[in-house]
Amino acid sequence: MMLERLVSVIVVAYNSEEFIIETLESIWQQNYKSIELIISDDCSHDLTIKLCKEWMYLDKNKNRFTNIKILEHHENTGIASNCNRGFAKASGEWIKLIAGDDLLLPNCISSFMDYSQKNPNARVLVSKLKTFKDTPDNVLSTWPYKSVFPSKLKTQIKEQLKANFIKAPAVFLNRVMLSSLGGFNETYPFLEDDPLWTKILINNIKFHYIPKCLVAYRIHNKGVSHTPGLNLKFYDSVLRYYNDIAIPLMIEKKMYFWVYLLKLEISIWNNAISKKNKKSFLTIKQRLLLSVIGWSKRINLLFRSLG
């Protein structure tokens, strides 16, 4: 019998006490056995670490994982740095990152590894995912929203620039590939995904798509983009990524209409963020404009999939 290759599952946690045990249990329930579990915490001030340590020492976990590591940090540095700390301690051939509130479906790791075995040149994989609220059965949507995931590298680059269409919870990364690209870009501390996906694509590494739902992404009002303070830090990272990376690449590829839309979006957010009311800083007009931009992106994806 062929030995299973080691996979490092990195749980990226911050004030995750409400959901972290559900996340850990979803990893425990994987039908793939050779798993290294790394919990990387970004200075939580709730019971996240305590709960993780109690769970780690349960009898059922003694022989379940190759090893379990809990990484604590003395200050909050953002998601990108937290991902890198977990990655630095990983020894698996493949890396699966998951937030401390999301869930892996039972066949997640085995499906990714089966695909990588059959496609040895693949370096980054992405699956379908479902979004849910409260319980995994309360499904809000599935992604991709269209029937066809673009297989050509050139198309993937353009779709990523236009719509940031690759969803972080659904991604599976080869460790050597990730190391060769320098890991996650800490210049954008609260945006760990889009800068990396763009860097992967412009280095001529395409995303291989697995048309199976392998991950459940939780929607709740305590996420980074819904938390006052972190909300503004998140949008600061997003807007700087747009200006530094996305727009120059769009101009290089002569995607001028999308440059216009992105600059309009940036202008709206910059104006909103400068308002004193930080908690609900979008006016009705601004929300409408952002909605129009969002629908423009969705319509583009729909017509591309039909074509």
C-alpha positions in Angstrom: 0.0 0.0 0.0 1.4 3.4 -1.0 2.1 5.7 1.9 0.1 8.9 2.0 2.0 12.1 1.4 2.0 14.6 4.3 -0.3 17.6 4.1 0.0 20.6 6.4 -3.4 22.0 7.4 -2.9 25.6 8.7 -5.7 27.1 10.7 -5.4 30.8 10.7 -7.1 32.1 13.8 -8.0 35.5 15.4 -10.7 35.8 18.1 -12.2 32.5 16.8 -13.5 31.1 20.0 -17.1 30.8 18.7 -16.2 28.5 15.8 -12.7 27.2 16.2 -13.7 23.8 17.6 -16.0 23.2 14.6 -13.2 24.0 12.3 -10.8 21.6 14.1 -13.4 18.8 14.2 -13.8 19.2 10.4 -10.1 18.6 10.0 -10.2 15.6 12.4 -13.0 14.1 10.3 -11.0 14.0 7.1 -10.8 10.6 5.4 -7.1 11.4 4.6 -4.9 10.4 7.5 -1.4 11.9 6.9 -2.1 15.4 8.2 0.1 17.9 10.2 -2.1 20.3 12.0 -0.8 23.9 12.6 -2.9 26.5 14.5 -1.5 30.0 13.9 -3.1 32.6 16.2 -2.7 36.3 15.6 -2.9 37.6 19.2 -6.4 36.7 20.0 -7.8 38.3 23.2 -10.6 35.7 23.6 -10.5 32.0 24.5 -9.2 30.8 21.1 -5.8 29.5 22.4 -7.3 28.0 25.6 -9.9 26.0 23.6 -7.3 24.9 21.0 -5.0 23.6 23.7 -7.8 21.7 25.5 -8.9 20.2 22.2 -5.3 19.2 21.3 -4.9 17.1 24.5 -8.1 15.1 24.0 -7.4 11.4 23.9 -8.9 11.0 20.4 -6.2 13.4 19.0 -3.1 11.4 20.4 -2.7 9.4 17.2 -4.9 11.3 14.7 -2.3 13.8 13.4 1.4 13.4 12.5 1.9 16.3 14.8 0.0 19.3 16.2 1.5 22.8 16.6 0.0 25.8 18.2 1.7 29.1 17.3 1.0 32.1 19.6 2.0 35.7 18.7 2.4 38.7 21.0 0.8 41.3 18.7 -1.8 41.4 16.0 0.0 41.7 12.6 -2.7 40.8 10.1 -3.7 37.8 8.1 -0.7 37.7 5.6 1.9 37.5 8.4 -0.2 35.0 10.3 -0.3 32.8 7.2 3.4 33.1 6.8 4.1 32.1 10.4 2.1 29.0 9.9 3.7 28.3 6.5 7.2 28.6 8.1 6.4 25.7 10.4 4.9 23.5 7.8 6.6 20.4 6.5 3.9 18.9 4.3 4.2 18.5 0.5 1.0 20.4 0.2 -0.6 23.3 2.2 -4.2 23.8 3.1 -5.0 27.0 4.8 -8.4 27.5 6.5 -9.8 30.3 8.6 -10.8 29.5 12.2 -14.4 29.7 11.3 -14.7 27.7 8.1 -15.0 24.0 7.5 -13.4 21.3 5.4 -15.8 18.7 4.0 -14.7 15.1 4.9 -13.2 14.3 1.5 -11.5 17.7 1.0 -7.8 16.7 1.5 -8.2 13.2 -0.1 -9.8 14.8 -3.2 -7.0 17.4 -3.6 -4.3 14.8 -3.1 -5.9 12.4 -5.5 -5.9 15.1 -8.2 -2.3 16.1 -7.5 -1.3 12.4 -7.8 -2.9 12.2 -11.2 -1.6 15.6 -12.3 2.0 15.8 -11.0 2.7 19.1 -12.8 -0.1 20.9 -10.9 1.1 23.3 -8.3 -2.0 25.1 -7.2 -5.5 23.6 -7.0 -8.9 25.2 -6.4 -12.3 23.5 -5.7 -15.9 24.4 -5.6 -17.1 25.8 -2.2 -20.4 26.6 -0.6 -21.2 29.6 1.6 -23.4 29.0 4.6 -24.8 30.8 7.6 -25.3 29.4 11.1 -25.2 25.7 10.1 -23.6 24.0 7.1 -27.0 22.9 5.9 -28.1 26.5 5.5 -26.4 27.0 2.2 -26.5 30.5 0.8 -24.6 29.9 -2.5 -22.0 27.9 -4.3 -18.9 29.0 -6.1 -18.0 29.2 -9.0 -21.3 30.9 -9.8 -21.0 29.8 -13.4 -20.7 26.3 -14.9 -17.3 26.8 -16.4 -14.0 27.6 -14.6 -11.5 29.1 -17.1 -8.8 26.6 -17.9 -6.5 28.9 -19.9 -3.8 30.8 -17.9 -4.4 34.0 -19.9 -8.1 34.0 -19.1 -7.5 33.2 -15.5 -5.2 36.3 -15.2 -7.8 38.6 -16.7 -10.7 37.2 -14.6 -8.6 37.5 -11.4 -7.8 41.2 -12.2 -11.4 42.0 -13.1 -13.3 40.2 -10.4 -10.9 38.7 -7.9 -12.7 35.5 -8.8 -10.5 32.9 -6.9 -11.8 32.2 -3.4 -9.2 31.7 -0.8 -10.9 28.9 1.2 -11.0 26.7 -1.9 -7.3 26.9 -2.7 -4.7 24.1 -2.1 -1.0 25.1 -2.5 2.2 23.2 -3.2 4.7 24.0 -0.5 7.7 24.3 -2.8 5.8 26.5 -5.2 4.7 28.8 -2.4 8.2 29.0 -1.0 9.7 29.9 -4.4 7.3 32.9 -4.6 8.2 34.1 -1.2 5.0 33.2 0.6 2.3 35.7 1.3 2.8 39.4 0.6 2.9 41.2 4.0 2.8 44.6 2.3 -1.0 44.1 2.4 -1.4 42.7 5.9 -5.2 42.2 5.8 -5.4 40.9 2.2 -3.6 37.6 2.1 -5.2 36.1 -1.1 -5.4 38.4 -4.1 -1.8 39.6 -4.2 -0.6 35.9 -4.0 -3.1 34.6 -6.6 -2.0 37.4 -9.0 1.7 36.6 -8.4 1.1 32.9 -9.0 -0.7 33.7 -12.3 1.8 36.2 -13.7 4.5 33.6 -12.9 2.8 31.4 -15.5 1.4 29.0 -12.9 -2.3 28.2 -13.6 -5.0 27.1 -11.1 -6.2 23.6 -11.7 -9.9 23.3 -11.0 -11.6 20.4 -9.2 -15.4 20.5 -9.8 -16.3 19.1 -6.3 -17.5 21.1 -3.3 -14.8 20.5 -0.7 -15.0 23.6 1.6 -17.7 25.4 3.5 -17.2 29.1 3.9 -19.0 30.7 6.9 -20.8 34.0 6.6 -21.2 35.9 9.9 -20.9 39.4 11.2 -17.6 38.9 13.1 -15.4 38.4 10.1 -12.6 40.8 9.3 -14.6 42.8 6.7 -17.4 43.2 9.2 -15.4 44.2 12.3 -15.0 47.9 13.0 -11.3 48.9 12.9 -10.2 45.7 11.2 -12.8 46.7 8.5 -10.8 49.9 7.7 -7.5 48.0 7.7 -8.9 45.4 5.4 -10.1 48.0 2.9 -6.8 49.9 3.1 -5.0 46.7 2.1 -7.5 46.1 -0.7 -7.1 49.7 -2.1 -3.3 49.6 -2.0 -3.3 46.3 -3.8 -5.5 47.8 -6.5 -3.2 50.8 -7.0 0.1 48.9 -6.7 -0.6 45.7 -8.6 -4.0 45.3 -10.2 -4.3 48.6 -12.1 -0.7 48.6 -13.6 -1.3 45.0 -14.8 -4.7 46.0 -16.3 -3.1 48.9 -18.2 -0.3 46.6 -19.4 -3.0 44.2 -20.8 -5.0 47.1 -22.2 -8.0 46.4 -20.0 -9.0 50.1 -20.0 -12.7 49.7 -19.2 -11.9 47.7 -16.1 -9.3 50.2 -15.1 -12.0 52.8 -15.2 -14.3 50.7 -13.1 -11.6 49.9 -10.5 -10.6 53.6 -10.2 -14.2 54.5 -9.7 -14.5 51.8 -7.0 -11.3 53.1 -5.3 -12.6 56.7 -5.4 -15.8 55.6 -3.7 -14.1 53.7 -0.9 -11.5 56.5 -0.3 -14.2 59.0 0.0 -16.2 56.8 2.3 -13.3 55.9 4.5 -12.5 59.5 5.1 -15.9 60.1 6.7 -16.1 60.4 10.5 -18.8 57.7 10.8 -16.5 54.7 10.5 -19.1 52.1 11.3 -21.5 52.7 8.5 -19.5 54.9 6.2 -21.2 54.2 2.8 -24.0 56.5 1.7 -26.9 55.1 -0.3 -25.5 56.6 -3.5 -22.1 55.0 -2.8 -23.6 51.6 -2.1 -25.6 51.9 -5.4 -22.5 52.7 -7.4 -20.6 49.8 -5.8 -23.5 47.5 -6.6 -23.4 48.6 -10.2 -19.7 47.9 -10.4 -20.2 44.5 -8.8 -23.0 43.6 -11.2 -20.8 44.7 -14.2 -18.2 42.1 -13.0 -20.9 39.4 -12.6 -22.4 40.0 -16.0 -19.0 39.8 -17.6 -18.4 36.4 -15.9 -21.8 35.2 -17.1 -21.3 36.2 -20.7 -17.8 34.8 -20.7 -19.1 31.4 -19.4 -21.9 31.4 -22.1 -19.4 32.2 -24.8 
